[in-house]
Amino acid sequence: MLGPMEVLGGTEPASPLRRAILTALLLRAGQAITVAEFTELLWDDPPASAAANIRSHLTALRRDLDGIEPGLSRRVRTCRGSRSGYALEVAPEEFDVPMFMVSARHGRSLLLRGDADRAVAALEKTVALWRGPFGPSLPPTRWFAAHAAGLNSARFDAYQDLFTAAVLADRTETLAYRIESAIAEAPYRQRFWELLSAVHCINGDAAGALDVIGRCRRLFADDLGLDLPPNVAAMRAAALNWDRQEARRLVAAQAPAPAPASTSTSASAA
């Protein structure tokens, strides 16, 4: 699902509505979804025929799944009783969204421990799970929009951690290009601009760093009416002084930090 939907390596349900139904079942894997809930998920303003449409498309989805692999439709269960509806049985290791979440947490934990080289290796695997943005062909409902925003934000968080780890591991070759590509998708992510200017500064390209900072200032002023983000402004002094170590220190200072121990934990330890 992290990109165009693929089932077993390439095939997807032909109908957009069936893809949306399968996506909803995956996002709530193992949980029953009633026809009434499907109606709310698939339409902000459902048609009168919504319930009939959903049942028809669920039948067709089962056919699609059996066409991909015989017996695959048995994963879609019909639930009866007090919680009637439909549920999908899928293990976390069969589904890229939970795999991504686990991998992203592992990569960040390595970065938190200061193991930048291993964090880079782990986070490269994390971002490789993505084949494109989540949800561009899903119905533009509030429910799907919320999931799309959350997952796409988590994707850029993983890229931020990866780029931060790469700077701290002194692995900046071609990094500027990769950050520029991320900025093209998420231009208002302040951390991307900070990291991009830092990479130019660390590579000895003060003019390039200052150009990045100027682009950032114009973008935030013209589009958002905001001043230059403080962390990007701080990088300007490092670029003007040709100070590679200061640029690296600024990146490290804004890297993810371990959560402070709670008062109760500290007290019990004492």
Secondary structure, 3 states (H helix, E strand, C coil): CCCCCCECCCECCCCHHHHHHHHHHHHCCCCCECHHHHHHHHCCCCCCCHHHHHHHHHHHHHHHHHHHCCCHHHHEEEECCCCCEEEECCCHHHCHHHHHHHHHHHHHHHHHCCCHHHHHHHHHHHHHCCCCCCCCCCCCCHHHHHHHHHHHHHHHHHHHHHHHHHHHCCCCCCHHHHHHHHHHHCCCCHHHHHHHHHHHHHCCCHHHHHHHHHHHHHHHHHHHCCCCCHHHHHHHHHHHCCCHHHHHHHHHHCCCCCCCCCHHHHHHHC
